[in-house]
Amino acid sequence: MPKVKTNSGAKKRFTLTGTGKIKRQHAYHSHILTKKTKKQKRNLDHADLVDSTNKRQVRELLCLR
């Protein structure tokens, strides 16, 4: 049986925490920042955890089954 490959895009976007949760960054913080308020940019800067509805999909992309 061949090896299962990790999705390259997912590998760059997600990291695992010590307890096995999956961390992600917020979108919309890379460009067109002039029209966004300071508060909006500040809140987009923080990392967040992957929602439980998407956890299974992300785990499959990262080959963590």
Buried (B, 14 or more C-beta within 10 A) or exposed (E): EEEEEEBEEBEEBBEEEEEEEBEBBEEEBEEEEEEBEEEEEEEBEEEEEBEEEEBEEBBEBBEEE
